[in-house]
Amino acid sequence: MKIITVLFGIMLFLHGCTYAVSPAMVEKADKTISFEKLRSDPDLYQGKLLILGGTIAQITNLKQGSLIEVVQKPLDYWGKPKRTNRTGGRFLVLHSRFLNAMTYAPGREITVAAEVEGTRSKALGDSAYSYPIVVSKELKLWERERQSWDSPQWVDPLYDPNSPGTRY
């Protein structure tokens, strides 16, 4: 019984320590291409498989799937976008299926294994912006971070909201 418990614990530990996308995608991805290189000349890397991530800025559903505008962020060891203000710019992800805009909402973090398609110009504010565009092969939407970690919320232990006489 102890061996089964230990093996189950190891399996849970290893399951929690997996990369954002499948090992096959990680193996195929070209790790020598940084986002800065991609941003400078996307057409040069057309057809290459990359792993990119960041924060969703906007999602648009099209006839052929969904177009996600992402603010690029560096990835950590597990492929999750780091919580930083540092970014290399923006990129577009073309996903072949319809994605719910309420689930894939602005501010959510994603990691994508994608093939570089080229560039696309799109308005960003008052000016045109040249976006690298990639076609997703795998997409990982990360869970929302708990907001209470950023700003602690203090609770008065003597305050009972259900008690009629203890209103402040």
N, C-alpha and C positions, 0 to 999 in steps of 0.2 A: 504494500500500500504506500510506503514511503517513497519507493522508486517512482510510482505513478505520479505522486504529488510533485516530486522534484522535476520529473520530465515535463509535466504540465506547466510548472512555473517557468522552466527554461523556454518552453514554446511561447508562452505569453511574453516573456522578456524579448525574445528574438522577433516576435511579431511587432512589438512596439519599436524595434530598432531597424525598421526597414526604410529604404529610400523612397522618395516621393513617387517615382515612376518605376516601372518594372525593371528588373536586372537586365533584361534583353535590350531595352532602350538605353540604359546607362552604358552598356557595353558598346552599342552601335554609335552612340553620340560622339561627336568630335569635340573633345575637351580643350583643344588648342585654340579654338576660336572664342575670343572674349566678346562681350556685348559691344565694347568700344570698336573692335574690328568690324563686327557685323554692321554697326551703325554707320561707319565710315564708307563702306561699299557693300551693300547687301547683295548686289548682283554677282559679285565675285564668289559668294558662298552659296549660290543657288543650288538646291538639291542636297545640301548638307543637313544632317540631323543634329540639333542642338537641344540642350535643356536650359530653359529660361524661366524666370519667375518674377513676380512683383505683385502690385496692387491693382485691382481692376479700377479703371477710371470710367469706363462706359461699355455697355453691351448693346448691340443692335442685332435684331433677328432679321435674317434675309431669307429669300426663297431657297437658297442652297445651303443654309445653316445659320450659324451665328458668327458675328464679328465682334471680338473682344479687344478693347483698347486697354493696354496694360502699361502702368508706370513701372519700368524695370527696377528691380532691387537685386543686390548680390544675394546668392543663395548660401545657406549654411551647409554643414557637413551632410545633413539628411535631405537637402534639396528644398528646404523651406526658405521663403524670402526672409531676410533679416529685417529686424525692426530698426530701421535707420531712415534718415532723410536723404541719404546719398543715393543718387540714381544716375544711370547713364542716358536716360531719355525714355522715350515711349516706343512701343511696338504694337503691331496688330496681330491677333491670332484668329485665323479662320478655322472654325470648327464645323465639321460636316453635319452635325445634328442641331436641332433646335434646343437651346438652353433657356431655362426659366430665368428671366431678368430679375425676379425677386430673390432667387437663390444666388445667382451669379451677380450680385449687386455691387455697385461702386463701394470701394473700401475693403472688399474681401480679397484675401491673398490666394494666388494660384501659382502652380508650377506646371509647366507644359514641356513635353518632349515633342518637338516639332521640326518639320522640314522647311528650310528657307525657300521662299517663293520669289522674293524680290523686294520691290518698293511700291508704295502707294502714297500719293499726296492726298492730304485731307486737311480741312480747316481746323486750326487750333487757336481759338480766340479770333483775332482779326487777321492772322496770317496763315499761309499755307505751310504745312509741316510734312516733311518726307519721312514716312514711317517704314521701317523694315516690316515685311509681312511674312508670317510663317503659317504653315498648315499643320494643325495639331494631329499628332498620332496618339498621344495620351495626355490627359488633363487631370490634375489633382487640385480640388478645391479644399482649402484648409479651413478648419473650424475657426470660428470667431474667437478672438482673445477676450478673456474676461476683463471688462472695463474696471471692475472694482480693484484689480491689482494696481492700476495706474493711480487711482485716487481712493484711499481708504474711506469707508463709510462707517462712522461711529454710531453706535446704538446705545441709547440710555437704558441701562438694565432695570431702572425703576419705572420707566414709562410703559404703561399697558394701554394700547390703543383701544381695547375693548372695554375698559373700565369707564363708567359714566362720569366719575368725579375727578379724573386725573387729566383733563385737557389743559394744556398750557395756554 
